[in-house]
Amino acid sequence: MTAWHLAVDRDRCMGTGICAGTAPALFRLDGRHSAPVNDSIDPDESALDAADSCPAAAITVTARETVIGPRP
């Protein structure tokens, strides 16, 4: 199983908390911004849902250096 990697662009993040509400096991609010709980995770559809729902498009999900989220 290929691990997925989560990243949040803190310059783009607006701190809405939508990602933490969508995937609380994967994202948390860190002050005024979101942050992944772990940078590397087992594949989890909720990570893609969080990336898709981010209003600032600040979340990137990658697998083997290929961007898989947010989805087009």
Secondary structure by P-SEA (a helix, b strand, c coil): cbbbbbbbccccccccccccccccccccccccccccccccccccaaaaaaaaacccccbbbbcccccccccc
